[in-house]
Amino acid sequence: MSFFQSFIQTNWLLILVFFLSGAMLLFPFVQRLASPLKEVGTLGAIQLVNSRNAVLLDVREPKEYEGGRLPNAIHIPLGQLGSRIQELAKLTARPIVVYCDRGGRTRPAESALANQGFKEIYHLLGGFAAWKAAGLPVEK
């Protein structure tokens, strides 16, 4: 028996853990590639709105929305998105930029929007906080 075969037989569990941990590290990358949700920064969001008439969808709670919002944003809180998704039906041909306060609540909206027929779904990196921090216009 060669050294290589002996090493594999002795350390098969270690080798298995090595491959599984590598796969787990690659999974988020592969998941992002397969997902219709793409990430976009504030500049990219502005470009999408100006050049392609993108829809801005605010999924924050009403109290957060009252504190300010992106100009011309449509407000549907994440908890109501399932029951109010039809309000967006006529907009499916346009790209949509989804945002919340800091970017943590937009991923759950992805499947609802994809099921509604949106092909281009963007997640605003950093959410409303990043928009404000960049000094961009905010509606009250």
C-alpha positions, 0 to 999 in steps of 0.5 A: 500500500502506498503512502497516499492510500494509507494517508487517505484511509487514516485521515478520510474524515479529515479529508471529508471535513476539508471538502465540506468546509470548502463547499460551504465557503463557496455556497453563498457565492454560487447562490448569488450567481443563481439568484435573480437578486443583484446587488447595486450601490447608490450610484448604480440605483441612480443610474437604473432610475435615470436610464431605465426607469427602475422602480424603487420599492421600500419594504421598511415598516411604516414608522421608518418610512415616515422618517424619510424615503427615496424619491418616488419610492413605492412603500409596501412593508415586507410583512404586507408584500405577499398580500399587496404584490398585485399592486406591482403587477403592471411594473414587471417589465421595469427593473426594481430596486428593493431597499430597507433601512440597512439592507437586511430585509430585502432578500425575503422580498426576492422570491415574491417579486420573482414569482410576480414576474420581475426579471431584474431585481436589485438590492440596494447595498446599505439600504436607506442608511447608505443613501442618506450617508451619501447625501442623496435626496430624501423625501419626507 
